[in-house]
Structure formats: C-alpha cells, structure tokens
Amino acid sequence: QLWHVGRMSHPDFHGGELPHAPSAINPHSKSFTPEGFKDTETPKEMTIEEIKQTILDYKKAAENAMRAGFDGVEIHSSNGYLLHQFFNRTSNVRTDEYGGSIENRARILFEVIDTIKEVMPENRIGLRLNPSLHGIFGMTMDEETIPTFDYIIEKLNQYNLAYLHLSEPFNDISEIPYAEKEIAKRYRPIYKGTLIINAGFDQERGNQFILEGLADAVAYGKPFISNPDLVERFAENAPLAEWDQATFYTPGEKGYTDYPKLSVSKLV
Ligand SMILES: Cc1cc2nc3c(=O)[nH]c(=O)nc-3n(C[C@H](O)[C@H](O)[C@H](O)COP(=O)(O)O)c2cc1C
C-alpha cells in the first residue's frame, strides 16, 4: 500500500519541518508519533514542484515494491490522507490546476495512476476510496464531495485496475445532508471493474452484499486483527475472537501478532 498521509503527519517525523498538504489547513486531529498521539499542526501548502515530486515518489515506491517482489500496489487515496485531502473542498482551497473545480481536485490521483502505470501493468494497481468520510481524520464533507467521487469513480472505468476498494461510512453520518449513506449501492452500478467493499461488515452482511451483487469481495479490517485465521473461522462458522482497541496503535507484539488461531485457542 502506497500511503502518503499529508497533513495527518507531524513535524516530529520531518526534522521539525511542517507536513505537506494541498492547503495550509489544520485537520485538528491527532497524529501517532513515537511518543504517542500528538495534536496535528497547520501543514505547509505544497508548491506545484512539490506536487510533481510527490507524484514521482509514488512511481519510485511502486518500482521499489516490484523490485521487492510484490504482486502489485494499492494506492491509498482514502481515509483523509494526502490524496483524499486534495479531493475535498474543505481541505483543498488551491486556486491552481490542483484546486477549484472537481476535475482539478481529482487531478493528482489520475497523475499518480498514470505515473505508476509506467512501471507496472494497470491490473496490478488497486485503489482505495472512502467517499462519505466526515468528522474523523479531520475530514469534512460539503455538497461537492459526493459529486467529486462520482466523477473519480466514473473516470476510473477508463483504467483496467486490479480493483476499486470502497468503504461504507466509518461513522454515523445520518445527520450529514451531503453524505451518501449507501456507498456500494451508489457506486456498484457506476464502476465496471472489480469492486471490494469494506467497513463494519460481519460474515452475514458480507455474504448478503455479495449475494445482492453489491460488491465482488468484502474486506475485513478489525476482525482480521483479532482472528488471523478469519477465513477458516468463517468457513467453519466458528466463533470470532474480539479485538482489543487499546492495542491498535501500540508498538510490540501485544494486540498485533499474538492473537491465537482457532486450533491453538482450542488447545488452551
Ligand atoms: C489498527 C488499524 C490500522 C489500520 N491501518 C490501515 C492502513 O494501514 N491502511 C488502510 O487503508 N486502512 C487501515 N485501517 C482501516 C481498515 O483497513 C478498515 O478500513 C477499517 O478498520 C474499517 O473496516 P472494519 O470495520 O472491517 O475494521 C486500519 C484500521 C485499524 C483498526
């Protein structure tokens, strides 16, 4: 996964320099540093030159992934990180070719895909989007947010990507007038390629989505953290182990590689 966090970083990671973002707007969120969570700061607005260099960094990262033997890369254009910060008007108030219109705010994503295409086949490139992200990771939706994702997802049909990985809303957005509450329902008819859906699924709801043709596959996050053998447990209708949120972002093996498989937990 190729992941540039933009303004969600912290000067502690950059020798005291400010993180880079489309605009100098503080997400008023938290960044996880080696010393724990710290308040984010107002980032530095990227120059055109810095944007072009960042696009080339994605190419380099994809090249490195191929050299290291990976089958493909996933572009992390989701969850309030750099590319997502370009999409939304509330995090991108630029007046050059990377801001203003929907097309301009989406431009960097397509330039990133086009440059990665130079070093690997399109069908080795996957991509994540989280259209209805509001009120977390510093992201705020407005009336142009969903139309921007409509434009992006329609345009992705021009590529033969490995997959598009979408998230249903991460939190309760029922009060947000411009939010799309049913992401797969809206975008399955629009996107012609392989569609993966995520966020908040259990086995039953996942199967239901596949059955109804709302997605080709379902991605599980937190259930996989506490169940390294999640697939086998689903197959056997076995009970799932609960995850421990307190260890999600802590260093060391605890809560990371120490959740037992079912066969082991049966013995204990
Ligand atoms: C501890 C933790 C780490 C995560 N790291 C990433 C990450 O590196 N990249 C990413 O795209 N999503 C990451 N996510 C988000 C998950 O991929 C997923 O979208 C989210 O957990 C919602 O799906 P779920 O309800 O199945 O957990 C992370 C989630 C958690 C809880």
The ligand as an SDF file (V2000), in Angstrom:
LIG
                    3D

 31 33  0  0  0  0  0  0  0  0999 V2000
   -5.2870   -0.6180   13.7860 C   0  0  0  0  0  0  0  0  0  0  0  0
   -5.7810   -0.2650   12.4140 C   0  0  0  0  0  0  0  0  0  0  0  0
   -4.8590    0.0090   11.4010 C   0  0  0  0  0  0  0  0  0  0  0  0
   -5.2950    0.3260   10.1200 C   0  0  0  0  0  0  0  0  0  0  0  0
   -4.3700    0.5770    9.1460 N   0  0  0  0  0  0  0  0  0  0  0  0
   -4.7770    0.8280    7.8860 C   0  0  0  0  0  0  0  0  0  0  0  0
   -3.8230    1.0070    6.8400 C   0  0  0  0  0  0  0  0  0  0  0  0
   -2.6130    0.9510    7.0420 O   0  0  0  0  0  0  0  0  0  0  0  0
   -4.3000    1.2490    5.6040 N   0  0  0  0  0  0  0  0  0  0  0  0
   -5.6430    1.3170    5.3260 C   0  0  0  0  0  0  0  0  0  0  0  0
   -6.0010    1.5320    4.1670 O   0  0  0  0  0  0  0  0  0  0  0  0
   -6.5640    1.1390    6.2900 N   0  0  0  0  0  0  0  0  0  0  0  0
   -6.1650    0.8910    7.5510 C   0  0  0  0  0  0  0  0  0  0  0  0
   -7.1110    0.7010    8.5340 N   0  0  0  0  0  0  0  0  0  0  0  0
   -8.5520    0.7920    8.1940 C   0  0  0  0  0  0  0  0  0  0  0  0
   -9.0800   -0.5880    7.8190 C   0  0  0  0  0  0  0  0  0  0  0  0
   -8.4850   -1.0230    6.5990 O   0  0  0  0  0  0  0  0  0  0  0  0
  -10.6010   -0.5750    7.6240 C   0  0  0  0  0  0  0  0  0  0  0  0
  -10.9570    0.3180    6.6040 O   0  0  0  0  0  0  0  0  0  0  0  0
  -11.3560   -0.1970    8.8860 C   0  0  0  0  0  0  0  0  0  0  0  0
  -10.8290   -0.8880   10.0010 O   0  0  0  0  0  0  0  0  0  0  0  0
  -12.8530   -0.4920    8.7500 C   0  0  0  0  0  0  0  0  0  0  0  0
  -13.0850   -1.8460    8.4180 O   0  0  0  0  0  0  0  0  0  0  0  0
  -13.5320   -2.9200    9.5650 P   0  0  0  0  0  0  0  0  0  0  0  0
  -14.8440   -2.4350   10.1040 O   0  0  0  0  0  0  0  0  0  0  0  0
  -13.6400   -4.2400    8.8400 O   0  0  0  0  0  0  0  0  0  0  0  0
  -12.4610   -2.9060   10.6080 O   0  0  0  0  0  0  0  0  0  0  0  0
   -6.6890    0.3830    9.8290 C   0  0  0  0  0  0  0  0  0  0  0  0
   -7.6160    0.0850   10.8400 C   0  0  0  0  0  0  0  0  0  0  0  0
   -7.1750   -0.2230   12.1180 C   0  0  0  0  0  0  0  0  0  0  0  0
   -8.2130   -0.5390   13.1750 C   0  0  0  0  0  0  0  0  0  0  0  0
  1  2  1  0
  2  3  1  0
  2 30  2  0
  3  4  2  0
  4  5  1  0
  4 28  1  0
  5  6  2  0
  6  7  1  0
  6 13  1  0
  7  8  2  0
  7  9  1  0
  9 10  1  0
 10 11  2  0
 10 12  1  0
 12 13  2  0
 13 14  1  0
 14 15  1  0
 14 28  1  0
 15 16  1  0
 16 17  1  0
 16 18  1  0
 18 19  1  0
 18 20  1  0
 20 21  1  0
 20 22  1  0
 22 23  1  0
 23 24  1  0
 24 25  2  0
 24 26  1  0
 24 27  1  0
 28 29  2  0
 29 30  1  0
 30 31  1  0
M  END
$$$$
